[in-house]
Amino acid sequence: MNTARTTTIEHEPSHLLLRGVGAIGLAGIALVHLLDLQGKFQETPYMGWMYLALIAGSLVAMADLVAGNVRRGWVVGTGLALSTIIGYSINRTVGMPNATGDIGNWLEPLGLASLFLEAIVVAAGAHALRQIRGANSGAEYATVRRAA
């Protein structure tokens, strides 16, 4: 008697762990930027609005990962985290319009915490999206067979 069960890759234990890491990382990104939000609105209001968009996007991506809309959660979360790393790098090298005070300030604690979380989300997201892509290659809803 064959007791194999079919599950999607998104429900495999290794991917569930990745989803947890991604969700916690995205919540951390939102928190770090929330803590710095008031200062940004005072210094450069447009960056404050960018922070709000990042916070909202991170929370949406986190909710997607938790609720099971995995592909969208990973694409949005990974994209947001990667774009934030790029923005941080630009801000610390050449500065942003009306925001040149952080040029060379690579060791700010909130900035380092943010980079750490963003790097984790990017790495987890890239790995998870490779898993999903590999499982879905050649079939619309490919499955992984595993003995129950």
PyMOL commands that set and color helices and strands:
alter all, ss='L'
color gray80, all
select helices_A, chain A and resi 9-11+13-35+37-43+45-67+70-93+109-136
alter helices_A, ss='H'
color red, helices_A
select strands_A, chain A and resi 4-7+144-147
alter strands_A, ss='S'
color yellow, strands_A
deselect
rebuild
show_as cartoon
